[in-house]
Amino acid sequence: MAEYKIERLGLYGDGIAAGPIYAPATLPGEVVTGIAVGDKLTDIKIATPSEHRVAPPCPHFRSCGGCILQHASDNFVADWKLDVVRKSLQSQGLETVLRPIMTSPAQSRRRATFAARRTKKGAMAGFHGRASDTIVEIPQCKLLEPAVLSGLDIAKALATIRGSRKSVLSVQVTTSEGGLDVLAHGGKPLDQSLRQELAQLCGQYGLERLAWEDEVIAMRAPPIQRFGKVAVNPPPGAFLQATQHGEAQLLGAVREIAQNAQHVADLFAGCGTFTLPLAEQAEVHAVEGSEEMIDALDKGWRNARGLKTVTHAARDLFRRPLLPDELEKFDCVVLDPPRAGAEAQVAEIARSHVPKLAYVSCNPVTFARDVAQLTQAGYRLDWVQTVDQFRWSAHIELVGALSKQR
């Protein structure tokens, strides 16, 4: 075994030694021994631990791939995530005010996707092991809400009914106001017998809704998510922020940016996470690629009271971004794209005169790339609020406040 000094953490949370050699579950400053296989270090032993190393709170940490940073102190993780944001901005020649990070508490994840497989004696369900297709059972998980964790039994039951011993059933479990909303992918094709079994299981476990490959099999009651004052029934598998705490922090930052706006465009609007709360103070135009999510947003708005006008459009913003003449009617744009960012839409915003922009991102690298384009067009990045709702992971959320300089 050779000895290595860990110099830094990479974007995915692995320690990096000279080479580079990647060493999972290590921290900067640590001296470790291990066997290098290509650019990966295996059979790692910590010779000199970091002062930031702590005992992982979850008993599944060593085998489960759900969390990668439980061996580091909370303060270290917070500082590291802020530094990832800072360095991403610096790589594009950007500097701004970085507000203190807001971290969601343990056991607050309200959605999870479990892997389940039928076995000789029944079934097993959990998360995939680290860098592995092996399913690791996680009955004492410290990440998930207890209600979501109870979905492990549902995943096992689904795998037992029509799962396969060769393939993995993917079971997405989400909390809603009245119970669990469950969606399964990768099982055997539906037939009448399976429909009956699934409907019985829905009643047995008191699920709000059960869908199989996007087809709703049974629904005891609409699985309601509440955005501001509005009750929304999202389609199966619709995007939802990982924790209520994280959503509240992101929304608070967006509200601050849009506080004086009268006409807001919410792009990549989903089911209305930002649209519907903002409609308490401004007219909002929501644009989203999924017609199902836009329909859910619209129904929620129509059934609510006391909101200003919400208009909407189902539109692929990667292929058909809003153009400058369409953007001119808005005094604030909210932008919440997927990890790839919104290069095409940002190019059109850069050509517009929209005075305020709230950019919500789950990828500091693409965020910095897009913001650099906006600053070249006369925007200023006023501040960034970082939110850690994927606790103990390398994942980072943030909101950037931009204003057009006149």
BELFENMO-V799952 format. One record per helix or strand of 3 or more residues. SS is the DSSP state (@ for helix, = for strand). FROM is the first residue (numbers start at 1). TO is the last residue. If there is no record, write none. Layout:
ss=SS from=FROM to=TO
ss=SS from=FROM to=TO
This chain:
ss== from=2 to=9
ss== from=15 to=17
ss== from=21 to=23
ss== from=31 to=37
ss== from=40 to=48
ss=@ from=74 to=90
ss== from=97 to=103
ss== from=111 to=118
ss== from=123 to=129
ss=@ from=146 to=149
ss=@ from=151 to=162
ss== from=169 to=175
ss== from=180 to=185
ss=@ from=192 to=205
ss== from=209 to=212
ss== from=215 to=219
ss== from=224 to=227
ss== from=230 to=233
ss=@ from=244 to=257
ss== from=263 to=267
ss=@ from=275 to=278
ss== from=283 to=288
ss=@ from=291 to=302
ss== from=310 to=314
ss=@ from=324 to=327
ss== from=332 to=335
ss=@ from=343 to=350
ss== from=356 to=361
ss=@ from=364 to=376
ss== from=379 to=388
ss== from=397 to=404
